[in-house]
Amino acid sequence: INVIYSGTMSAAIEGAIDGIPSIGFSLKNYSMDADFTASKKYAGLITRSLLKNTLPPGTLLNVNIPDIPAAEIKGIKICRQAIAKWDEDFDERKDPNNRSYYWLTGVFKNNDKGEDTDEWALSNGFVSVVPVQFDLTAHHAISLLNEWKLND
């Protein structure tokens, strides 16, 4: 679900819409002092591979790198997105002029126990690569909706 909210992925989607081979890279670390050594290695490897190969039209890659030393990364897993969500909350805070504003917070809940997901890969020391499409049409639901006979 993070792909929907991600500014990184939104930028990559814009490139893919224009036919540019696109990848969104994220390191699973929110610190200002994050170590991007492993990110540099895997971003280079995956980018070079994408430039040598092709993706289907309308497809891009969502790559997440675990926050562990590069030497401890076990490899790359091609995955699906975990079915997970944020339980959101808002903190009321004060700006320097003592005016209230609200900061989005929350807890990420992964209830997907599949070993073929991005969350599993990250938790087990792998870089996750998820092929993503920007066509959000639920194609499998079209026939179901046609059964509703909305024009009758």
C-alpha positions in Angstrom: 0.0 0.0 0.0 3.0 2.3 0.5 3.3 2.7 -3.3 0.1 4.7 -3.3 1.5 7.2 -0.8 5.1 7.3 -1.9 6.6 10.4 -3.4 9.5 8.4 -4.6 7.2 6.0 -6.5 5.1 8.9 -7.8 8.2 10.3 -9.5 9.1 6.9 -10.9 5.5 6.5 -12.2 5.7 9.8 -14.0 8.7 8.6 -15.8 7.1 5.3 -16.7 4.0 7.1 -18.0 6.3 8.9 -20.5 7.9 5.6 -21.5 11.1 6.1 -19.5 12.4 2.9 -17.8 11.8 3.8 -14.2 12.6 2.6 -10.7 11.7 3.9 -7.2 14.5 3.1 -4.7 14.0 3.2 -0.9 16.2 2.3 2.0 14.3 1.0 5.0 15.8 3.6 7.3 14.2 6.9 8.3 17.3 8.5 10.0 19.0 11.6 8.7 22.3 9.6 9.2 21.3 6.6 7.2 24.1 4.6 5.5 23.4 4.3 1.8 26.4 2.1 1.0 24.2 -1.0 0.2 21.7 1.2 -1.6 24.5 2.4 -4.0 25.6 -1.1 -4.8 22.1 -2.5 -5.5 20.8 0.7 -7.2 23.6 0.4 -9.7 23.1 -3.3 -10.3 19.4 -3.1 -10.8 19.6 0.1 -12.9 22.2 -1.5 -15.2 20.0 -4.6 -15.5 16.9 -2.5 -16.4 18.9 -0.6 -19.1 20.1 -3.9 -20.7 16.6 -5.4 -20.6 13.0 -4.2 -21.1 9.9 -4.1 -19.0 6.4 -4.4 -20.4 4.8 -1.0 -21.2 3.2 0.7 -18.2 5.5 -1.2 -15.8 8.2 0.1 -13.4 10.1 -1.3 -10.4 9.7 -0.6 -6.7 12.9 -1.5 -5.0 13.4 -1.6 -1.2 16.7 -2.2 0.5 17.0 -3.5 4.0 18.9 -1.4 6.6 21.7 -3.8 7.1 25.4 -3.7 6.0 25.9 -4.5 2.3 27.9 -7.6 3.2 24.9 -9.0 5.2 22.4 -8.7 2.3 21.5 -12.2 1.1 20.6 -11.2 -2.5 17.6 -9.9 -4.4 14.1 -11.3 -4.4 11.5 -10.6 -7.0 8.3 -10.2 -5.0 4.7 -9.1 -4.8 3.5 -6.3 -2.6 2.5 -7.5 0.9 -1.2 -6.9 1.7 -0.6 -4.5 4.6 -1.8 -1.1 5.7 -1.0 1.8 8.0 -3.1 2.3 11.1 -3.1 6.1 11.0 -3.2 8.6 13.8 -2.6 12.3 14.1 -0.5 14.1 16.7 -1.4 17.7 17.5 1.7 19.8 17.6 2.6 23.5 17.9 4.6 25.6 15.4 7.0 28.3 16.5 4.1 30.7 16.7 2.2 28.4 19.0 -0.4 27.5 16.3 -1.7 24.0 16.1 -0.9 21.7 13.3 -1.4 18.0 12.9 1.4 15.4 12.0 0.4 12.1 10.4 1.7 9.2 12.4 0.8 5.6 12.7 1.9 2.0 12.8 2.5 -0.2 9.8 0.5 -3.5 10.0 1.6 -6.4 7.9 -0.9 -9.2 8.2 0.4 -11.0 5.0 2.4 -14.0 6.1 3.5 -14.9 2.5 7.2 -15.6 1.9 6.9 -14.1 -1.6 6.3 -10.5 -0.4 8.4 -7.4 -0.2 8.0 -7.2 3.5 9.2 -10.8 4.0 12.2 -10.2 1.8 13.2 -7.1 3.7 12.7 -8.8 7.1 14.9 -11.7 5.9 17.8 -9.7 4.6 17.0 -9.4 0.9 16.5 -6.5 -1.4 12.9 -6.6 -2.7 12.0 -5.8 -6.3 8.3 -5.5 -7.1 7.2 -4.9 -10.6 4.4 -2.3 -10.4 1.9 -1.0 -13.0 0.2 2.3 -12.9 -3.0 1.0 -14.5 -5.0 0.5 -11.2 -8.0 -1.0 -13.0 -9.3 -4.1 -11.2 -9.6 -6.1 -14.4 -10.8 -9.2 -12.5 -13.8 -7.2 -11.2 -15.1 -6.0 -14.6 -17.1 -9.2 -15.3 -18.6 -9.1 -11.8 -19.7 -5.5 -12.3 -21.3 -6.4 -15.7 -23.5 -8.9 -13.8 -25.0 -6.0 -11.8 -27.0 -5.0 -14.9 -26.7 -1.3 -14.1 -28.5 -0.4 -17.3 -31.6 -2.4 -16.6 
